[in-house]
Amino acid sequence: MCAHVLVAEDDEMQAELIRRSLLTEGHTATVVHDGGAAITAARTLRPDLVVLDLMLPVIDGFGVCRVLREDDIPILMLTARSTEDDVLLGLELGADDYMTKPYSPRELMARIRTVLRRSGRTAESRQEDTVVRAAGLSVDPARHEVRCDGAPVDCTPAEFEILLAMTAEPERVFSRRQLLQYTRGLDRASTERAVDVHIMNLRRKIEADPRKPARLLTVFGVGYKLRGGRA
């Protein structure tokens, strides 16, 4: 039962623990640390499940749930709050399950398996059209595979998450800070400078001439974008 799980948790140690537990279970994971990034990542990546902390900066978990409830993405809420009112509000907003902190990783993984099974949103149930394509690239989040003009491309986990986000929205300009959200939890010491290194490495893998990129373009003073259409 392999799935792609979006983890929205502002505590980086907790987020990393969840990510490692998911990888051990055979899932793939994207980690973000605020509610705005959670909404963007959920709508860009279309994960099978969102593990959503309530106490997020920018937009709290309740606000994220309000936005995502119409997108039919299963949500498992995590919070230190345990009052009945909070539980009921989370469920009324569309959360599929609710866990209070502290919790054991084993229990969390068991809850995740239950929600995924109930929703049917696993790699086995995905359709072919979940593969995202742009600029001669195809990125398959279920199989964690990247192809460039039909040839396989070997990507690190951080490179994969960046490329998945950009391929899903060709021509969108991503700032370094936005791309950093997709790599945190994968690179423990990740910085905006590290994003430049990931982009440089990706260009070596997907560009005919990395010094004159035709796919992965720099938007000076802003960030990067993936060219739309075919390169």
C-alpha positions in Angstrom: 0.0 0.0 0.0 2.3 2.7 -1.2 1.0 6.3 -1.1 2.3 9.8 -1.4 1.7 11.7 1.9 1.9 15.4 2.5 3.1 16.2 6.1 2.3 19.7 7.3 4.0 20.1 10.7 5.9 23.1 12.0 8.0 21.2 14.4 10.8 20.0 12.2 11.9 17.2 14.5 8.3 15.8 14.6 8.0 16.3 10.8 11.3 14.3 10.2 10.1 11.5 12.5 6.8 11.2 10.6 8.7 11.3 7.3 11.1 8.6 8.3 8.2 6.4 9.5 6.4 6.9 6.2 9.5 5.9 4.2 9.9 2.8 6.4 6.3 1.9 5.5 7.1 2.2 1.8 5.3 5.5 1.3 6.8 8.7 -0.2 6.5 12.0 1.7 6.6 15.7 1.1 7.1 18.0 4.2 6.0 21.6 4.6 6.0 23.7 7.7 3.2 26.3 7.4 -0.4 26.3 6.3 0.1 28.4 3.1 2.7 25.9 1.9 0.4 23.0 2.8 -2.4 24.4 0.6 0.0 25.0 -2.3 1.6 21.6 -2.0 -1.7 19.8 -1.7 -3.1 21.4 -4.8 0.1 21.0 -6.8 1.0 17.4 -5.8 -2.4 15.9 -5.2 -1.2 13.7 -2.4 -3.1 10.6 -1.3 -3.3 11.9 2.3 -2.4 15.0 4.3 -1.1 14.6 7.8 -2.0 18.0 9.2 -0.9 19.7 12.4 -3.4 22.2 13.7 -1.0 24.7 15.2 0.6 25.8 11.9 1.9 29.3 11.2 0.5 31.5 8.4 -2.7 29.5 8.2 -3.7 27.1 11.0 -4.8 23.5 10.4 -8.5 24.4 10.6 -8.0 27.0 7.9 -6.1 24.5 5.7 -8.9 21.9 6.2 -11.5 24.5 5.2 -9.7 25.1 1.9 -8.9 21.5 1.1 -12.2 19.9 2.0 -13.5 20.5 -1.5 -10.5 18.9 -3.1 -11.4 15.4 -1.8 -8.0 14.8 -0.2 -8.1 12.7 3.0 -6.8 14.5 6.0 -5.5 13.1 9.3 -5.2 15.9 11.9 -2.5 16.1 14.6 -2.7 18.4 17.5 -1.9 18.9 21.2 -5.5 20.1 21.6 -7.8 17.4 22.9 -11.1 19.1 23.8 -14.3 17.7 22.4 -15.0 21.0 20.6 -11.7 20.9 18.8 -12.2 17.3 17.8 -15.8 17.9 16.5 -14.7 21.0 14.6 -11.9 19.2 12.9 -14.2 16.4 11.8 -17.0 18.8 10.7 -14.4 20.6 8.5 -13.7 17.3 6.7 -10.9 15.6 8.6 -11.0 11.8 8.2 -9.3 11.1 11.5 -7.9 13.0 14.5 -4.9 12.2 16.7 -3.7 14.0 19.8 -0.1 14.5 20.8 1.8 12.8 22.2 1.3 9.7 20.0 3.4 6.7 19.0 4.7 6.5 15.4 3.3 3.0 15.2 -0.1 4.2 16.1 0.1 7.0 13.6 1.2 4.6 10.8 -1.7 2.3 11.7 -4.2 5.2 11.5 -2.7 6.3 8.1 -3.1 2.7 6.8 -6.7 2.8 7.9 -7.5 6.1 6.3 -5.7 5.1 3.0 -7.6 1.8 2.9 -10.9 3.5 3.6 -10.3 6.2 0.9 -8.8 3.9 -1.7 -6.1 6.5 -2.4 -3.1 4.2 -2.7 -0.6 3.7 -5.5 -2.5 0.6 -6.5 -5.7 2.6 -7.0 -4.1 5.5 -8.9 -4.8 5.9 -12.6 -2.2 6.4 -15.3 -3.0 10.1 -15.7 -1.6 11.0 -12.2 1.8 11.2 -14.0 2.6 14.9 -14.6 4.3 16.0 -17.8 5.9 19.1 -19.2 8.9 20.1 -21.3 9.6 16.6 -22.3 9.6 15.4 -18.7 7.3 12.9 -17.0 7.2 12.6 -13.2 5.4 9.7 -11.6 4.9 10.2 -7.9 3.5 6.7 -7.4 6.5 5.0 -8.8 8.9 7.8 -7.8 10.2 7.8 -11.4 11.4 10.6 -13.7 11.8 10.4 -17.5 13.3 13.0 -19.8 12.4 12.5 -23.5 11.6 8.9 -22.5 14.9 8.1 -20.8 15.0 7.4 -17.1 16.5 10.1 -14.9 18.1 9.3 -11.5 17.1 11.9 -9.0 17.7 12.4 -5.3 14.6 12.7 -3.1 15.0 16.4 -2.9 15.5 16.8 -6.6 12.4 14.6 -7.2 10.2 16.8 -5.0 11.4 20.0 -6.7 10.9 18.6 -10.2 7.4 17.2 -9.3 6.2 20.5 -8.0 7.6 22.4 -11.1 6.3 19.9 -13.6 2.9 20.0 -12.1 2.8 23.8 -12.8 4.9 24.6 -15.9 5.6 28.3 -16.4 4.9 29.1 -12.7 7.8 31.0 -11.2 8.9 29.4 -7.9 11.0 31.4 -5.4 13.9 29.7 -3.7 11.9 29.8 -0.4 8.9 28.1 -2.0 11.1 25.3 -3.4 12.8 25.0 -0.1 9.5 23.9 1.4 9.6 20.8 -0.8 13.0 19.8 0.3 12.8 20.3 4.1 12.6 17.0 5.9 14.7 15.5 3.1 17.8 17.7 3.6 18.1 18.4 7.3 20.4 21.4 6.7 18.6 22.7 3.7 18.9 26.4 2.8 17.9 28.6 -0.1 21.5 28.2 -1.3 20.9 24.4 -1.3 18.0 25.0 -3.8 20.5 26.5 -6.2 22.6 23.4 -6.0 19.6 21.1 -6.6 18.7 23.1 -9.7 22.3 23.0 -10.9 22.3 19.2 -10.5 18.9 18.8 -12.2 20.1 20.8 -15.2 23.0 18.4 -15.5 20.5 15.6 -15.7 17.7 17.0 -17.9 19.4 19.7 -20.1 21.3 19.1 -23.4 23.6 21.9 -22.4 23.4 22.7 -18.6 25.1 26.1 -19.2 22.3 27.1 -21.6 19.2 25.6 -20.0 16.1 25.2 -22.3 13.8 23.5 -19.7 14.7 24.6 -16.2 15.0 28.4 -16.5 16.2 31.1 -14.1 13.9 34.1 -13.6 16.4 36.6 -12.4 15.7 38.2 -9.0 12.8 35.8 -8.4 13.6 32.2 -8.7 13.1 29.4 -11.2 10.4 28.0 -13.6 10.0 25.0 -15.8 9.3 25.8 -19.4 5.8 24.8 -20.6 5.3 22.6 -23.7 8.0 20.6 -25.2 11.7 21.6 -24.9 
